[in-house]
């Protein structure tokens, strides 16, 4: 296999891992997608994908980082979450990795709920905060997935047209 083919293979792997990273918290999703696209463009000497699409893709990547931070904090603040709830949601998300899809889905809620209970909130308020924090995380994942597929579409359009 020639060197350019190896670069394209690595670029494809980076993009696939990046898409998985939009859902899995341990991976920097869209930055990996962008890195794969940049590598593929570089491997093709920027003939198929030039600088203008790459700058747009880079801006979308930066936007995704902001979405990551804002979605969780807006969801948490909207329901009056403590810092412990946000920390609990993050820890719950990581712990959920070990329990498959159900853990990824339930981990942030359980973590936020636990954080609020440690903070001293009553169960009903803690559950409301847990749900709000979880909803913010889910909203962020949905937005990032949308951005990931928009980036893939833009990249494909630039590559083929």
Residue, then its C-alpha position, 0 to 999 in steps of 0.5 A: x500500500x502506498x503512503x498516500x493510501x495509508x494517510x487516507x486510511x488513518x484519516x478515515x479511522x480518525x473520522x470514524x473514531x471522532x463520530x463515536x467521540x460525539x457520544x463517548x465522553x472520553x474522546x474529543x469527537x469533532x476535533x478528531x473528525x476535523x483532524x481526519x479531514x485535514x489529513x485527507x486533504x493534506x494527503x491529496x495535496x489540497x486538490x480535492x478539498x481546499x482551504x476555504x472548506x477547511x476553514x469552515x470545518x475548523x470553525x464548526x469544530x470550534x463551535x462544537x467545543x462551545x456547544x459541549x460546554x454550554x449545553x451541559x451548563x445551561x441544562x444544569x443552571x436552568x434547574x439550579x444545579x450545584x457544582x457537585x451535580x455537574x461534576x457528578x454528571x461528568x463522573x457518571x458519564x465516564x462511569x457509564x462507559x463501563x455499562x454500555x449504552x444503558x450506562x451512557x444513557x443513565x450515567x449522567x443522570x445518576x451522577x448529577x442526582x448523586x452530586x445533588x444528594x451529596x450537596x444536601x438537596x432533597x430527593x425530589x429536587x435532586x431528581x429534577x436537577x439530575x434530569x435537567x443536567x442529563x437533558x443538557x448533555x443529551x441536547x449537546x450530543x444531538x447538536x454535536x452529531x448534527x454538526x458531525x454529519x454537516x461537516x461530513x457532508x461539507x467535506x464530501x461536497x468539497x471532495x467531489x464537487 
